[in-house]
């Protein structure tokens, strides 16, 4: 039977942006539905898929592609899902599932430099941004607190407040690079990442598994799965597309109100 759902706001897509927007709206008193084309993912299952895979270079391999919500995969051969035009068809990857593609991002969380926003004025190329770095700075910090960003104070981007966390432990190879380059007067800045250097927001510190891509096995790295859980805990409702879904329909009436109808059926057999 069709199921009709109602909410003040409907968010399309349950990636980090959609879930963060839904979380903000829910905490301000709105009821929110998040529609997602793909299924829910289980972190343990994805970790197992990756560890059992003979080809560790395929970061899409651990993530099952649903027939009703496929995503690009280029190994062992291109599945032909993403068709691009242009002189250089970049093999873009993305995940269609609850949480989105940031399940397997590297968690780099660098700010721009102030000069980046004024390249026309300063260098005569491109265009200036319609805002200043000073206007962006408090929003950067809000995002860093939400994601749990760790970093050093010497990144070149001015800050009003320190990072939420100190940098993650320095790998031995990075320490050797830093020591050798210091002889020539070059300073190495530690990476700025949305990975915990200590327990933060109920998640553990990074323990150096060294497979942020395709999956952080302990959720020390902020990802779309964490964002989805946070949005749901606040009161948003995520509607993923299960394997038995036949169709979903969104209608708008004369008052611009949306009606969402999902029709499900049990697969044969």
N, C-alpha and C positions, 0 to 999 in steps of 0.2 A: 504494500500500500504506500502511496506517496506520503512523505513527511514534510510538513510545512514548518519552517523555522522563522523566527522573528527576532530582530535586534535593531538598535538605533543605528549601528554602523556595520557595514560588511567590508572586510579586508580581503583582497584577492591575493593569495600566496602567503605561505607561512615561513618565508625566509626571515633572516635577521631584521630587515627593515619592516616587514609586515608585522612581525611579532612585537618589535619595539613600539611601533605605532599603536598596535592593539593594547599593549600594556599601559601606555600613557593614557589612552582614551578610557580604559576601564577604571584606572585609578582616579579619573576625573568624573566618574559616575555614569558613563555610557555603557550600554550593553553592546557587546561586540561578537560577531561571528567571523571566523577566519576560514575561508574556503581554500582547500589545497587539492591539486589534481592528483598528487601521488599518495603513497601509503605512509604509515608511521614506520620508523626505523628503530631497531633495537641495537644499542651500542655494542653489547656483548656479541651479537650475531655478526655485526660488521667487522669487529676485531677478529673473530674466528675466521671469517671469510678471507680476510687479508693474510692472516698467519698461515692459512692452508693453501694460499695461492702460490703456484710455482713461479709466477711472474710478478715481482713486487713493483715494477715500474708502471703498472696500470692502476692508477688511482681510482678509476671508475669501476674496476672489476669487483670490489667488495660490495658495491651497491647494486642490488637487484633492479633491473629495469622492468617496469610494469607494462604489460601490453596496452593498458588504457592510458598510461602516462609515460611513454618511453623517453629516454634521454640519450644523448650522443655517446657512442663508445667506439674507439678506434683500434682496439686490440681484441683478438689477433688481426682483425681487419675492420675497416670502417663499416658500421652497420647502416650507413646511408640515411640516418634520421635527419641530420642537420645539413641542409643544402644552402650553400653560400655563393655569392657572386663577387666578382672583383679580382684584381690581379694577384692578391695573396689571401686565399681562403684559410684564415687562422683556425686550427682545429680546436675550437672552443668546447669546453666541457662544463656541464652543469647537471645538478641532481634534481629530479622532480620527486620530492618527498617532503614530509613534514620536517621543517628546519632548513631546507634548501641546500645550496651548494657549499655553504660555509661549514658543513660537516667535514670537508677536507681542504679548508684553506690553511695557509701557513701562519695565520694570526698576526701578520705584520700590521702595526697600528701607528704608522708615522704621521705626524702632522706635516702640512706644507710649511715652507718658509715664507716670511712676509713678502719677500721679493717675488715669489711665485704668483702672487695676486696682482702684480703691477708690471707684467712683462712688456706691455705696450709703452707705458710711461718711462720705464727704465731702459728698455733695450730696443724699442721700436719694432717689435714683432708681436703677432697675435693680438689678443685683446686683454684689457684689464678686467678683473672680476668686478662685479657690481657691489662688492662689500670689502671691508678691510679685514686684515688679520685680527685686529683688536675686537671686531664684532664677532668673529668666529670663535675666538679663544674660549669663552665660557662654555660654548656648546661642545667644543673639543673635550673640555674637561668633564662635562656631564657624560659624554660617550665613554671616556676612559674609565670613569667610575663604574658605569653600567657594565662594561666589558671586562673590567679588571685588568688594566694595562700595567705592565711593569716596564721600567725604563730608567735610564740615567738622566741627570739634569742637563747634560751637555750635548743635546741633539741639534742645536742651532735654531730651534723654534722657541721663541720666548714663552714663558709660563708664569702665571700668577700663583699657581699652587703646584706642589710636587706631584709626581706620579702617584697613583694609589699604592703602588708597590715598588720596591727596589728591583733592579734587574734580576733575571733568573741567573742561576749559577753559571759562571763562565766556563765553556768547554775548554779542555786542554789545548786543542788546536787553535782556538781563538786567542788564548793567552800567549801562545808561542808567536802568532802573527803580531799581536800587540807589542810584545817585547822586542821582536826583530825590527819592526817598523819604527819604534820609538827611537832607535839609534839614528835614523835618518830624519828625525824631527816630525814624523807623521803620527797623528793621534788616531787611534781606533775607537770608535764609539760603539758601545754595545747596542744590540738590536732592541727595538721597541716593539713589544709583542703583547697580545691579549692572552698571555699565559701566566699562571699564578707562580710567583716566587715564594709564596707562603699560603697557608689556608686562607681562602677569601670567598665570601658569598656562599659558604657551605661546600665549596669544592676544594680538593687537595692541591698541594703544591706540585709543580712539574717535577717528575722524577727521572727525566731524561730517557724516555722510551725511544726517542728519535724517530718516531713515525707520526708527527703532527699531520702529515699528509700520508695516507688518506684518512687517518682517524686517530684522535687522541683516546687511548684506551681507558683513561681514568677521569676524563672531563676536567683536567687541569687547564685546558685551553678552552676559551669561550667559543661556542659554535652555535649554529642554528638550533640544535637540539636543546641546548640550555635556554636559548631565547624562547623557544616554544613552551618549555616547561614553566618558565617564569610567567609568560602571558597567561597560560591556563591556570596557574596557581592564583593569579590575581583575579580571575573570573572570566577571561575570554574563553570562547568555545571554538575549538578547531574542528572543522568538518573535513576529514580526509576522505579520499575516494577509495572505498574498499573494493576488493576484487569482484564483489557481486553487484556493483552499481551498473545499472544500464544507462541512466541518463540523469543529468541535473539541468534545471532550467531556472533562469532568473527573469522575472517579469517586473515591469515598472508601470504603476497605474497613473491616473491623471494627476494625482497629488505627488508624483515622483517618489512614491513609496515602493520599495522593492519587496517582492515575494520570491522566496527561494524554495523550490520544490525538488526533492531528491527522490528518484524512483529506483528501488532496489529489487533484485530478484535473486533467488538462489541459483547458482550455476547448475546445469544438468550433471547428474552423476553424483 
